[in-house]
């Protein structure tokens, strides 16, 4: 239930930021205000957390950065765009996969009603080891639209 509680706190902070600023600002402005609200809520938050890519035995730092990482477990990707697209979802899913995180929130502040700009994405990785007789295991990525806050 920790994920549910944290998600609720993060969304409450986003609602407060959106209520105060409204849509139309740069993503960086929302990021700073979200950081302020989350810290004020006594949550541990990291900003612009690097996400390296591991290829065999080497780590590549290719500029992937998580906007906000809350309590070390929830990735928050912020946007200020006309419409969230599959590319935005893929970006968050990539961060979840590379960082081995389970849950992420994609929040678009450039909407009149914030709940229409929030997506909750889950990286549901296969937990069971495979044997030679079983088919390859793939990550199942679930995208859940939040309708009620």
N, CA, C and O atoms as a GROMACS GRO file, in nm:
protein
  596
    1UNK      N    1   0.081  -0.121   0.000
    1UNK     CA    2   0.000   0.000   0.000
    1UNK      C    3   0.085   0.127   0.000
    1UNK      O    4   0.032   0.237  -0.014
    2UNK      N    5   0.216   0.111   0.016
    2UNK     CA    6   0.302   0.230   0.017
    2UNK      C    7   0.294   0.305  -0.115
    2UNK      O    8   0.297   0.428  -0.118
    3UNK      N    9   0.282   0.230  -0.226
    3UNK     CA   10   0.273   0.294  -0.357
    3UNK      C   11   0.147   0.378  -0.368
    3UNK      O   12   0.150   0.490  -0.419
    4UNK      N   13   0.037   0.324  -0.319
    4UNK     CA   14  -0.091   0.396  -0.327
    4UNK      C   15  -0.086   0.525  -0.246
    4UNK      O   16  -0.131   0.630  -0.291
    5UNK      N   17  -0.030   0.516  -0.126
    5UNK     CA   18  -0.021   0.634  -0.039
    5UNK      C   19   0.070   0.740  -0.101
    5UNK      O   20   0.035   0.858  -0.105
    6UNK      N   21   0.187   0.698  -0.149
    6UNK     CA   22   0.280   0.793  -0.211
    6UNK      C   23   0.222   0.855  -0.337
    6UNK      O   24   0.234   0.975  -0.360
    7UNK      N   25   0.158   0.772  -0.419
    7UNK     CA   26   0.095   0.822  -0.541
    7UNK      C   27  -0.008   0.930  -0.508
    7UNK      O   28  -0.014   1.034  -0.573
    8UNK      N   29  -0.086   0.904  -0.406
    8UNK     CA   30  -0.188   1.001  -0.364
    8UNK      C   31  -0.123   1.132  -0.318
    8UNK      O   32  -0.172   1.240  -0.351
    9UNK      N   33  -0.014   1.122  -0.242
    9UNK     CA   34   0.056   1.242  -0.196
    9UNK      C   35   0.115   1.321  -0.313
    9UNK      O   36   0.107   1.444  -0.317
   10UNK      N   37   0.174   1.250  -0.408
   10UNK     CA   38   0.235   1.315  -0.525
   10UNK      C   39   0.127   1.387  -0.606
   10UNK      O   40   0.146   1.501  -0.648
   11UNK      N   41   0.015   1.319  -0.627
   11UNK     CA   42  -0.094   1.380  -0.704
   11UNK      C   43  -0.151   1.501  -0.631
   11UNK      O   44  -0.184   1.601  -0.694
   12UNK      N   45  -0.162   1.493  -0.499
   12UNK     CA   46  -0.209   1.609  -0.422
   12UNK      C   47  -0.116   1.728  -0.440
   12UNK      O   48  -0.161   1.842  -0.454
   13UNK      N   49   0.014   1.703  -0.440
   13UNK     CA   50   0.111   1.810  -0.463
   13UNK      C   51   0.096   1.868  -0.603
   13UNK      O   52   0.101   1.989  -0.622
   14UNK      N   53   0.076   1.781  -0.701
   14UNK     CA   54   0.058   1.826  -0.840
   14UNK      C   55  -0.068   1.911  -0.853
   14UNK      O   56  -0.068   2.012  -0.924
   15UNK      N   57  -0.174   1.871  -0.786
   15UNK     CA   58  -0.298   1.948  -0.790
   15UNK      C   59  -0.276   2.086  -0.731
   15UNK      O   60  -0.326   2.186  -0.785
   16UNK      N   61  -0.203   2.093  -0.622
   16UNK     CA   62  -0.175   2.223  -0.559
   16UNK      C   63  -0.094   2.313  -0.654
   16UNK      O   64  -0.124   2.431  -0.668
   17UNK      N   65   0.007   2.257  -0.717
   17UNK     CA   66   0.088   2.335  -0.812
   17UNK      C   67   0.002   2.383  -0.928
   17UNK      O   68   0.009   2.500  -0.967
   18UNK      N   69  -0.080   2.294  -0.982
   18UNK     CA   70  -0.166   2.331  -1.095
   18UNK      C   71  -0.270   2.435  -1.054
   18UNK      O   72  -0.301   2.526  -1.130
   19UNK      N   73  -0.322   2.420  -0.934
   19UNK     CA   74  -0.421   2.516  -0.882
   19UNK      C   75  -0.359   2.656  -0.871
   19UNK      O   76  -0.424   2.756  -0.902
   20UNK      N   77  -0.236   2.663  -0.827
   20UNK     CA   78  -0.169   2.791  -0.808
   20UNK      C   79  -0.120   2.852  -0.940
   20UNK      O   80  -0.129   2.973  -0.959
   21UNK      N   81  -0.068   2.770  -1.030
   21UNK     CA   82  -0.004   2.821  -1.152
   21UNK      C   83  -0.089   2.807  -1.278
   21UNK      O   84  -0.075   2.887  -1.371
   22UNK      N   85  -0.176   2.707  -1.281
   22UNK     CA   86  -0.253   2.682  -1.403
   22UNK      C   87  -0.166   2.626  -1.513
   22UNK      O   88  -0.047   2.601  -1.492
   23UNK      N   89  -0.224   2.606  -1.632
   23UNK     CA   90  -0.148   2.554  -1.745
   23UNK      C   91  -0.068   2.664  -1.815
   23UNK      O   92  -0.090   2.783  -1.790
   24UNK      N   93   0.024   2.623  -1.903
   24UNK     CA   94   0.090   2.718  -1.992
   24UNK      C   95   0.232   2.757  -1.960
   24UNK      O   96   0.294   2.829  -2.038
   25UNK      N   97   0.287   2.710  -1.848
   25UNK     CA   98   0.425   2.744  -1.814
   25UNK      C   99   0.522   2.638  -1.866
   25UNK      O  100   0.480   2.534  -1.916
   26UNK      N  101   0.650   2.666  -1.855
   26UNK     CA  102   0.752   2.570  -1.894
   26UNK      C  103   0.756   2.455  -1.793
   26UNK      O  104   0.724   2.472  -1.676
   27UNK      N  105   0.796   2.338  -1.841
   27UNK     CA  106   0.809   2.221  -1.756
   27UNK      C  107   0.900   2.249  -1.636
   27UNK      O  108   0.872   2.203  -1.525
   28UNK      N  109   1.007   2.323  -1.658
   28UNK     CA  110   1.103   2.350  -1.550
   28UNK      C  111   1.039   2.427  -1.434
   28UNK      O  112   1.076   2.406  -1.319
   29UNK      N  113   0.944   2.514  -1.462
   29UNK     CA  114   0.874   2.587  -1.356
   29UNK      C  115   0.792   2.490  -1.271
   29UNK      O  116   0.792   2.498  -1.148
   30UNK      N  117   0.720   2.400  -1.338
   30UNK     CA  118   0.640   2.301  -1.265
   30UNK      C  119   0.731   2.208  -1.184
   30UNK      O  120   0.696   2.168  -1.073
   31UNK      N  121   0.846   2.174  -1.240
   31UNK     CA  122   0.939   2.086  -1.170
   31UNK      C  123   0.986   2.147  -1.038
   31UNK      O  124   0.986   2.080  -0.935
   32UNK      N  125   1.024   2.273  -1.042
   32UNK     CA  126   1.070   2.340  -0.919
   32UNK      C  127   0.957   2.350  -0.816
   32UNK      O  128   0.980   2.332  -0.697
   33UNK      N  129   0.837   2.379  -0.863
   33UNK     CA  130   0.723   2.391  -0.771
   33UNK      C  131   0.684   2.255  -0.713
   33UNK      O  132   0.648   2.244  -0.596
   34UNK      N  133   0.692   2.150  -0.796
   34UNK     CA  134   0.664   2.015  -0.746
   34UNK      C  135   0.768   1.975  -0.642
   34UNK      O  136   0.734   1.917  -0.539
   35UNK      N  137   0.893   2.005  -0.669
   35UNK     CA  138   0.999   1.975  -0.574
   35UNK      C  139   0.970   2.042  -0.439
   35UNK      O  140   0.981   1.980  -0.334
   36UNK      N  141   0.932   2.168  -0.445
   36UNK     CA  142   0.898   2.244  -0.324
   36UNK      C  143   0.784   2.177  -0.248
   36UNK      O  144   0.793   2.156  -0.127
   37UNK      N  145   0.675   2.144  -0.319
   37UNK     CA  146   0.558   2.084  -0.253
   37UNK      C  147   0.588   1.946  -0.195
   37UNK      O  148   0.542   1.914  -0.086
   38UNK      N  149   0.664   1.866  -0.268
   38UNK     CA  150   0.696   1.731  -0.220
   38UNK      C  151   0.785   1.736  -0.096
   38UNK      O  152   0.763   1.662   0.000
   39UNK      N  153   0.884   1.824  -0.097
   39UNK     CA  154   0.972   1.839   0.019
   39UNK      C  155   0.892   1.894   0.138
   39UNK      O  156   0.911   1.850   0.252
   40UNK      N  157   0.805   1.989   0.110
   40UNK     CA  158   0.718   2.045   0.214
   40UNK      C  159   0.629   1.936   0.276
   40UNK      O  160   0.593   1.943   0.394
   41UNK      N  161   0.595   1.836   0.196
   41UNK     CA  162   0.515   1.722   0.244
   41UNK      C  163   0.600   1.616   0.313
   41UNK      O  164   0.553   1.507   0.345
   42UNK      N  165   0.727   1.651   0.335
   42UNK     CA  166   0.822   1.564   0.404
   42UNK      C  167   0.852   1.434   0.330
   42UNK      O  168   0.872   1.330   0.391
   43UNK      N  169   0.853   1.442   0.198
   43UNK     CA  170   0.890   1.328   0.116
   43UNK      C  171   1.035   1.345   0.070
   43UNK      O  172   1.082   1.457   0.047
   44UNK      N  173   1.104   1.234   0.057
   44UNK     CA  174   1.241   1.236   0.006
   44UNK      C  175   1.232   1.244  -0.147
   44UNK      O  176   1.171   1.158  -0.210
   45UNK      N  177   1.294   1.347  -0.204
   45UNK     CA  178   1.283   1.369  -0.348
   45UNK      C  179   1.421   1.396  -0.407
   45UNK      O  180   1.499   1.473  -0.352
   46UNK      N  181   1.448   1.332  -0.520
   46UNK     CA  182   1.569   1.359  -0.596
   46UNK      C  183   1.526   1.421  -0.729
   46UNK      O  184   1.430   1.376  -0.791
   47UNK      N  185   1.599   1.523  -0.772
   47UNK     CA  186   1.568   1.593  -0.897
   47UNK      C  187   1.675   1.559  -1.001
   47UNK      O  188   1.794   1.551  -0.970
   48UNK      N  189   1.629   1.538  -1.125
   48UNK     CA  190   1.720   1.510  -1.237
   48UNK      C  191   1.813   1.393  -1.207
   48UNK      O  192   1.934   1.401  -1.229
   49UNK      N  193   1.756   1.285  -1.158
   49UNK     CA  194   1.833   1.166  -1.124
   49UNK      C  195   1.881   1.095  -1.250
   49UNK      O  196   1.800   1.059  -1.335
   50UNK      N  197   2.014   1.075  -1.264
   50UNK     CA  198   2.064   1.007  -1.383
   50UNK      C  199   2.022   0.860  -1.386
   50UNK      O  200   2.016   0.793  -1.283
   51UNK      N  201   1.993   0.811  -1.506
   51UNK     CA  202   1.958   0.670  -1.526
   51UNK      C  203   2.055   0.613  -1.630
   51UNK      O  204   2.036   0.633  -1.750
   52UNK      N  205   2.158   0.542  -1.583
   52UNK     CA  206   2.254   0.488  -1.679
   52UNK      C  207   2.198   0.366  -1.752
   52UNK      O  208   2.107   0.299  -1.703
   53UNK      N  209   2.254   0.338  -1.867
   53UNK     CA  210   2.220   0.218  -1.943
   53UNK      C  211   2.334   0.119  -1.920
   53UNK      O  212   2.451   0.154  -1.935
   54UNK      N  213   2.300  -0.004  -1.884
   54UNK     CA  214   2.402  -0.106  -1.868
   54UNK      C  215   2.399  -0.196  -1.991
   54UNK      O  216   2.297  -0.255  -2.025
   55UNK      N  217   2.514  -0.203  -2.056
   55UNK     CA  218   2.529  -0.291  -2.172
   55UNK      C  219   2.641  -0.387  -2.140
   55UNK      O  220   2.758  -0.348  -2.129
   56UNK      N  221   2.606  -0.514  -2.125
   56UNK     CA  222   2.700  -0.616  -2.082
   56UNK      C  223   2.768  -0.570  -1.954
   56UNK      O  224   2.700  -0.555  -1.852
   57UNK      N  225   2.899  -0.547  -1.955
   57UNK     CA  226   2.966  -0.507  -1.830
   57UNK      C  227   2.998  -0.358  -1.822
   57UNK      O  228   3.071  -0.316  -1.733
   58UNK      N  229   2.944  -0.278  -1.915
   58UNK     CA  230   2.973  -0.135  -1.911
   58UNK      C  231   2.847  -0.054  -1.882
   58UNK      O  232   2.735  -0.092  -1.918
   59UNK      N  233   2.868   0.060  -1.816
   59UNK     CA  234   2.758   0.153  -1.790
   59UNK      C  235   2.774   0.272  -1.882
   59UNK      O  236   2.882   0.332  -1.890
   60UNK      N  237   2.666   0.306  -1.951
   60UNK     CA  238   2.667   0.421  -2.041
   60UNK      C  239   2.582   0.532  -1.980
   60UNK      O  240   2.465   0.511  -1.949
   61UNK      N  241   2.641   0.647  -1.964
   61UNK     CA  242   2.565   0.763  -1.916
   61UNK      C  243   2.528   0.847  -2.036
   61UNK      O  244   2.606   0.931  -2.081
   62UNK      N  245   2.409   0.825  -2.088
   62UNK     CA  246   2.368   0.888  -2.213
   62UNK      C  247   2.269   1.002  -2.193
   62UNK      O  248   2.196   1.038  -2.286
   63UNK      N  249   2.264   1.058  -2.076
   63UNK     CA  250   2.180   1.175  -2.055
   63UNK      C  251   2.037   1.147  -2.016
   63UNK      O  252   1.955   1.239  -2.010
   64UNK      N  253   2.004   1.021  -1.987
   64UNK     CA  254   1.870   0.993  -1.937
   64UNK      C  255   1.860   1.044  -1.794
   64UNK      O  256   1.943   1.009  -1.710
   65UNK      N  257   1.759   1.125  -1.767
   65UNK     CA  258   1.743   1.182  -1.633
   65UNK      C  259   1.595   1.180  -1.594
   65UNK      O  260   1.508   1.223  -1.670
   66UNK      N  261   1.571   1.130  -1.475
   66UNK     CA  262   1.436   1.127  -1.419
   66UNK      C  263   1.406   1.265  -1.362
   66UNK      O  264   1.486   1.319  -1.286
   67UNK      N  265   1.292   1.323  -1.400
   67UNK     CA  266   1.256   1.456  -1.348
   67UNK      C  267   1.257   1.456  -1.196
   67UNK      O  268   1.328   1.536  -1.134
   68UNK      N  269   1.177   1.368  -1.136
   68UNK     CA  270   1.170   1.358  -0.990
   68UNK      C  271   1.161   1.211  -0.951
   68UNK      O  272   1.085   1.134  -1.010
   69UNK      N  273   1.239   1.173  -0.852
   69UNK     CA  274   1.232   1.038  -0.796
   69UNK      C  275   1.189   1.053  -0.651
   69UNK      O  276   1.260   1.111  -0.570
   70UNK      N  277   1.072   1.000  -0.619
   70UNK     CA  278   1.012   1.018  -0.487
   70UNK      C  279   1.033   0.893  -0.402
   70UNK      O  280   0.997   0.782  -0.441
   71UNK      N  281   1.092   0.914  -0.285
   71UNK     CA  282   1.119   0.806  -0.188
   71UNK      C  283   1.199   0.692  -0.251
   71UNK      O  284   1.195   0.580  -0.202
   72UNK      N  285   1.271   0.721  -0.357
   72UNK     CA  286   1.355   0.621  -0.421
   72UNK      C  287   1.280   0.513  -0.496
   72UNK      O  288   1.342   0.418  -0.545
   73UNK      N  289   1.146   0.526  -0.507
   73UNK     CA  290   1.069   0.418  -0.570
   73UNK      C  291   0.970   0.463  -0.677
   73UNK      O  292   0.930   0.382  -0.760
   74UNK      N  293   0.929   0.588  -0.676
   74UNK     CA  294   0.830   0.634  -0.775
   74UNK      C  295   0.893   0.738  -0.865
   74UNK      O  296   0.942   0.841  -0.819
   75UNK      N  297   0.890   0.710  -0.995
   75UNK     CA  298   0.943   0.801  -1.096
   75UNK      C  299   0.831   0.897  -1.136
   75UNK      O  300   0.720   0.854  -1.168
   76UNK      N  301   0.861   1.027  -1.134
   76UNK     CA  302   0.763   1.127  -1.175
   76UNK      C  303   0.821   1.202  -1.295
   76UNK      O  304   0.922   1.270  -1.284
   77UNK      N  305   0.755   1.187  -1.408
   77UNK     CA  306   0.796   1.255  -1.531
   77UNK      C  307   0.696   1.366  -1.558
   77UNK      O  308   0.576   1.342  -1.572
   78UNK      N  309   0.747   1.488  -1.565
   78UNK     CA  310   0.661   1.605  -1.582
   78UNK      C  311   0.664   1.653  -1.727
   78UNK      O  312   0.767   1.646  -1.794
   79UNK      N  313   0.550   1.701  -1.772
   79UNK     CA  314   0.537   1.756  -1.907
   79UNK      C  315   0.452   1.881  -1.903
   79UNK      O  316   0.372   1.902  -1.812
   80UNK      N  317   0.472   1.964  -2.005
   80UNK     CA  318   0.384   2.078  -2.029
   80UNK      C  319   0.365   2.086  -2.180
   80UNK      O  320   0.425   2.169  -2.248
   81UNK      N  321   0.280   1.996  -2.229
   81UNK     CA  322   0.260   1.980  -2.373
   81UNK      C  323   0.110   1.985  -2.405
   81UNK      O  324   0.026   1.973  -2.316
   82UNK      N  325   0.078   2.005  -2.533
   82UNK     CA  326  -0.062   2.010  -2.574
   82UNK      C  327  -0.135   1.879  -2.544
   82UNK      O  328  -0.251   1.878  -2.504
   83UNK      N  329  -0.063   1.766  -2.566
   83UNK     CA  330  -0.126   1.636  -2.548
   83UNK      C  331  -0.018   1.533  -2.518
   83UNK      O  332   0.088   1.533  -2.581
   84UNK      N  333  -0.045   1.445  -2.422
   84UNK     CA  334   0.046   1.334  -2.397
   84UNK      C  335   0.036   1.235  -2.512
   84UNK      O  336  -0.073   1.203  -2.557
   85UNK      N  337   0.151   1.187  -2.557
   85UNK     CA  338   0.154   1.092  -2.668
   85UNK      C  339   0.220   0.962  -2.623
   85UNK      O  340   0.269   0.950  -2.510
   86UNK      N  341   0.222   0.865  -2.714
   86UNK     CA  342   0.287   0.738  -2.685
   86UNK      C  343   0.437   0.757  -2.659
   86UNK      O  344   0.496   0.680  -2.583
   87UNK      N  345   0.498   0.857  -2.720
   87UNK     CA  346   0.641   0.883  -2.698
   87UNK      C  347   0.665   0.922  -2.553
   87UNK      O  348   0.764   0.879  -2.493
   88UNK      N  349   0.577   1.002  -2.496
   88UNK     CA  350   0.591   1.041  -2.356
   88UNK      C  351   0.577   0.919  -2.264
   88UNK      O  352   0.652   0.904  -2.168
   89UNK      N  353   0.481   0.833  -2.295
   89UNK     CA  354   0.463   0.711  -2.216
   89UNK      C  355   0.586   0.620  -2.230
   89UNK      O  356   0.633   0.564  -2.131
   90UNK      N  357   0.636   0.608  -2.352
   90UNK     CA  358   0.755   0.525  -2.376
   90UNK      C  359   0.875   0.577  -2.299
   90UNK      O  360   0.955   0.498  -2.247
   91UNK      N  361   0.889   0.708  -2.292
   91UNK     CA  362   1.000   0.768  -2.218
   91UNK      C  363   0.994   0.726  -2.071
   91UNK      O  364   1.094   0.683  -2.014
   92UNK      N  365   0.877   0.737  -2.010
   92UNK     CA  366   0.863   0.698  -1.870
   92UNK      C  367   0.885   0.548  -1.852
   92UNK      O  368   0.951   0.505  -1.758
   93UNK      N  369   0.830   0.468  -1.942
   93UNK     CA  370   0.848   0.323  -1.933
   93UNK      C  371   0.995   0.285  -1.946
   93UNK      O  372   1.041   0.191  -1.882
   94UNK      N  373   1.069   0.358  -2.029
   94UNK     CA  374   1.213   0.335  -2.043
   94UNK      C  375   1.283   0.361  -1.910
   94UNK      O  376   1.367   0.282  -1.868
   95UNK      N  377   1.248   0.471  -1.844
   95UNK     CA  378   1.307   0.502  -1.714
   95UNK      C  379   1.274   0.394  -1.612
   95UNK      O  380   1.359   0.353  -1.533
   96UNK      N  381   1.150   0.347  -1.613
   96UNK     CA  382   1.110   0.241  -1.520
   96UNK      C  383   1.191   0.115  -1.545
   96UNK      O  384   1.239   0.051  -1.451
   97UNK      N  385   1.204   0.079  -1.671
   97UNK     CA  386   1.277  -0.043  -1.708
   97UNK      C  387   1.425  -0.031  -1.674
   97UNK      O  388   1.481  -0.120  -1.608
   98UNK      N  389   1.489   0.077  -1.718
   98UNK     CA  390   1.633   0.093  -1.695
   98UNK      C  391   1.667   0.104  -1.547
   98UNK      O  392   1.769   0.051  -1.502
   99UNK      N  393   1.583   0.172  -1.471
   99UNK     CA  394   1.608   0.190  -1.328
   99UNK      C  395   1.550   0.080  -1.241
   99UNK      O  396   1.567   0.081  -1.119
  100UNK      N  397   1.482  -0.015  -1.305
  100UNK     CA  398   1.415  -0.124  -1.233
  100UNK      C  399   1.316  -0.072  -1.129
  100UNK      O  400   1.308  -0.122  -1.016
  101UNK      N  401   1.241   0.029  -1.169
  101UNK     CA  402   1.136   0.085  -1.084
  101UNK      C  403   1.003   0.023  -1.123
  101UNK      O  404   0.982  -0.014  -1.239
  102UNK      N  405   0.913   0.011  -1.028
  102UNK     CA  406   0.783  -0.051  -1.053
  102UNK      C  407   0.678   0.049  -1.101
  102UNK      O  408   0.594   0.016  -1.184
  103UNK      N  409   0.681   0.173  -1.048
  103UNK     CA  410   0.571   0.265  -1.071
  103UNK      C  411   0.620   0.402  -1.113
  103UNK      O  412   0.720   0.453  -1.062
  104UNK      N  413   0.547   0.461  -1.207
  104UNK     CA  414   0.578   0.597  -1.249
  104UNK      C  415   0.452   0.677  -1.273
  104UNK      O  416   0.347   0.622  -1.307
  105UNK      N  417   0.463   0.808  -1.256
  105UNK     CA  418   0.354   0.899  -1.287
  105UNK      C  419   0.399   0.993  -1.397
  105UNK      O  420   0.507   1.052  -1.390
  106UNK      N  421   0.316   1.006  -1.498
  106UNK     CA  422   0.337   1.100  -1.607
  106UNK      C  423   0.235   1.211  -1.587
  106UNK      O  424   0.115   1.187  -1.595
  107UNK      N  425   0.284   1.332  -1.562
  107UNK     CA  426   0.194   1.443  -1.529
  107UNK      C  427   0.213   1.555  -1.629
  107UNK      O  428   0.321   1.613  -1.640
  108UNK      N  429   0.106   1.586  -1.702
  108UNK     CA  430   0.106   1.697  -1.797
  108UNK      C  431   0.030   1.814  -1.736
  108UNK      O  432  -0.091   1.806  -1.713
  109UNK      N  433   0.102   1.922  -1.709
  109UNK     CA  434   0.040   2.039  -1.646
  109UNK      C  435  -0.032   2.129  -1.745
  109UNK      O  436  -0.103   2.221  -1.704
  110UNK      N  437  -0.014   2.106  -1.873
  110UNK     CA  438  -0.072   2.196  -1.974
  110UNK      C  439  -0.214   2.153  -2.012
  110UNK      O  440  -0.246   2.139  -2.130
  111UNK      N  441  -0.297   2.132  -1.911
  111UNK     CA  442  -0.437   2.093  -1.931
  111UNK      C  443  -0.524   2.176  -1.837
  111UNK      O  444  -0.478   2.216  -1.730
  112UNK      N  445  -0.649   2.204  -1.877
  112UNK     CA  446  -0.737   2.281  -1.788
  112UNK      C  447  -0.770   2.209  -1.658
  112UNK      O  448  -0.777   2.271  -1.552
  113UNK      N  449  -0.791   2.077  -1.665
  113UNK     CA  450  -0.823   1.995  -1.548
  113UNK      C  451  -0.711   1.893  -1.532
  113UNK      O  452  -0.692   1.807  -1.619
  114UNK      N  453  -0.637   1.902  -1.422
  114UNK     CA  454  -0.515   1.822  -1.407
  114UNK      C  455  -0.540   1.672  -1.415
  114UNK      O  456  -0.456   1.599  -1.469
  115UNK      N  457  -0.652   1.623  -1.362
  115UNK     CA  458  -0.674   1.478  -1.364
  115UNK      C  459  -0.673   1.423  -1.507
  115UNK      O  460  -0.647   1.304  -1.527
  116UNK      N  461  -0.701   1.507  -1.605
  116UNK     CA  462  -0.695   1.464  -1.745
  116UNK      C  463  -0.552   1.456  -1.797
  116UNK      O  464  -0.528   1.406  -1.907
  117UNK      N  465  -0.457   1.505  -1.720
  117UNK     CA  466  -0.317   1.504  -1.761
  117UNK      C  467  -0.230   1.410  -1.681
  117UNK      O  468  -0.107   1.419  -1.687
  118UNK      N  469  -0.291   1.319  -1.606
  118UNK     CA  470  -0.213   1.227  -1.522
  118UNK      C  471  -0.229   1.084  -1.571
  118UNK      O  472  -0.340   1.036  -1.592
  119UNK      N  473  -0.116   1.018  -1.589
  119UNK     CA  474  -0.115   0.876  -1.624
  119UNK      C  475  -0.028   0.803  -1.522
  119UNK      O  476   0.079   0.852  -1.484
  120UNK      N  477  -0.074   0.690  -1.480
  120UNK     CA  478   0.001   0.604  -1.387
  120UNK      C  479   0.048   0.483  -1.467
  120UNK      O  480  -0.034   0.412  -1.525
  121UNK      N  481   0.177   0.461  -1.471
  121UNK     CA  482   0.233   0.351  -1.548
  121UNK      C  483   0.303   0.252  -1.456
  121UNK      O  484   0.374   0.291  -1.364
  122UNK      N  485   0.283   0.125  -1.484
  122UNK     CA  486   0.340   0.019  -1.402
  122UNK      C  487   0.433  -0.066  -1.487
  122UNK      O  488   0.397  -0.107  -1.597
  123UNK      N  489   0.551  -0.093  -1.435
  123UNK     CA  490   0.645  -0.184  -1.498
  123UNK      C  491   0.632  -0.317  -1.426
  123UNK      O  492   0.693  -0.338  -1.322
  124UNK      N  493   0.552  -0.405  -1.481
  124UNK     CA  494   0.525  -0.534  -1.419
  124UNK      C  495   0.617  -0.638  -1.481
  124UNK      O  496   0.580  -0.706  -1.576
  125UNK      N  497   0.737  -0.649  -1.427
  125UNK     CA  498   0.838  -0.741  -1.481
  125UNK      C  499   0.807  -0.884  -1.441
  125UNK      O  500   0.755  -0.911  -1.332
  126UNK      N  501   0.840  -0.975  -1.530
  126UNK     CA  502   0.822  -1.118  -1.504
  126UNK      C  503   0.909  -1.158  -1.385
  126UNK      O  504   1.029  -1.132  -1.385
  127UNK      N  505   0.849  -1.220  -1.284
  127UNK     CA  506   0.922  -1.254  -1.162
  127UNK      C  507   0.975  -1.398  -1.161
  127UNK      O  508   1.071  -1.428  -1.090
  128UNK      N  509   0.914  -1.485  -1.240
  128UNK     CA  510   0.953  -1.625  -1.234
  128UNK      C  511   1.068  -1.653  -1.329
  128UNK      O  512   1.068  -1.604  -1.442
  129UNK      N  513   1.166  -1.733  -1.285
  129UNK     CA  514   1.277  -1.767  -1.375
  129UNK      C  515   1.228  -1.857  -1.486
  129UNK      O  516   1.139  -1.940  -1.465
  130UNK      N  517   1.285  -1.842  -1.602
  130UNK     CA  518   1.241  -1.927  -1.712
  130UNK      C  519   1.336  -2.045  -1.727
  130UNK      O  520   1.454  -2.038  -1.692
  131UNK      N  521   1.282  -2.154  -1.781
  131UNK     CA  522   1.368  -2.267  -1.813
  131UNK      C  523   1.372  -2.282  -1.964
  131UNK      O  524   1.305  -2.208  -2.035
  132UNK      N  525   1.450  -2.376  -2.013
  132UNK     CA  526   1.470  -2.387  -2.157
  132UNK      C  527   1.343  -2.426  -2.231
  132UNK      O  528   1.332  -2.400  -2.351
  133UNK      N  529   1.246  -2.487  -2.162
  133UNK     CA  530   1.123  -2.529  -2.228
  133UNK      C  531   1.018  -2.419  -2.234
  133UNK      O  532   0.920  -2.429  -2.307
  134UNK      N  533   1.038  -2.315  -2.157
  134UNK     CA  534   0.936  -2.210  -2.153
  134UNK      C  535   0.965  -2.102  -2.256
  134UNK      O  536   1.080  -2.084  -2.298
  135UNK      N  537   0.860  -2.029  -2.299
  135UNK     CA  538   0.882  -1.921  -2.394
  135UNK      C  539   0.959  -1.807  -2.327
  135UNK      O  540   0.962  -1.799  -2.204
  136UNK      N  541   1.019  -1.719  -2.407
  136UNK     CA  542   1.093  -1.607  -2.348
  136UNK      C  543   1.004  -1.521  -2.260
  136UNK      O  544   0.886  -1.502  -2.289
  137UNK      N  545   1.061  -1.471  -2.153
  137UNK     CA  546   0.988  -1.382  -2.062
  137UNK      C  547   1.004  -1.239  -2.108
  137UNK      O  548   1.116  -1.194  -2.134
  138UNK      N  549   0.898  -1.169  -2.119
  138UNK     CA  550   0.902  -1.029  -2.156
  138UNK      C  551   0.838  -0.948  -2.044
  138UNK      O  552   0.755  -0.997  -1.968
  139UNK      N  553   0.878  -0.824  -2.036
  139UNK     CA  554   0.815  -0.735  -1.940
  139UNK      C  555   0.675  -0.703  -1.987
  139UNK      O  556   0.653  -0.675  -2.105
  140UNK      N  557   0.583  -0.707  -1.897
  140UNK     CA  558   0.447  -0.666  -1.928
  140UNK      C  559   0.431  -0.525  -1.874
  140UNK      O  560   0.447  -0.502  -1.755
  141UNK      N  561   0.400  -0.433  -1.962
  141UNK     CA  562   0.388  -0.294  -1.921
  141UNK      C  563   0.242  -0.255  -1.926
  141UNK      O  564   0.178  -0.258  -2.032
  142UNK      N  565   0.191  -0.217  -1.814
  142UNK     CA  566   0.051  -0.180  -1.803
  142UNK      C  567   0.039  -0.030  -1.794
  142UNK      O  568   0.113   0.035  -1.719
  143UNK      N  569  -0.052   0.024  -1.869
  143UNK     CA  570  -0.078   0.167  -1.862
  143UNK      C  571  -0.218   0.186  -1.807
  143UNK      O  572  -0.316   0.135  -1.863
  144UNK      N  573  -0.226   0.258  -1.699
  144UNK     CA  574  -0.354   0.278  -1.632
  144UNK      C  575  -0.385   0.426  -1.628
  144UNK      O  576  -0.306   0.506  -1.578
  145UNK      N  577  -0.498   0.463  -1.680
  145UNK     CA  578  -0.542   0.602  -1.676
  145UNK      C  579  -0.607   0.627  -1.541
  145UNK      O  580  -0.693   0.550  -1.497
  146UNK      N  581  -0.567   0.733  -1.476
  146UNK     CA  582  -0.629   0.769  -1.349
  146UNK      C  583  -0.750   0.856  -1.379
  146UNK      O  584  -0.737   0.963  -1.439
  147UNK      N  585  -0.867   0.810  -1.338
  147UNK     CA  586  -0.989   0.885  -1.363
  147UNK      C  587  -1.038   0.957  -1.238
  147UNK      O  588  -1.100   1.063  -1.248
  148UNK      N  589  -1.010   0.900  -1.122
  148UNK     CA  590  -1.055   0.962  -0.998
  148UNK      C  591  -0.933   0.992  -0.914
  148UNK      O  592  -0.842   0.910  -0.904
  149UNK      N  593  -0.932   1.107  -0.854
  149UNK     CA  594  -0.818   1.144  -0.770
  149UNK      C  595  -0.855   1.135  -0.625
  149UNK      O  596  -0.771   1.162  -0.538
   0.00000   0.00000   0.00000
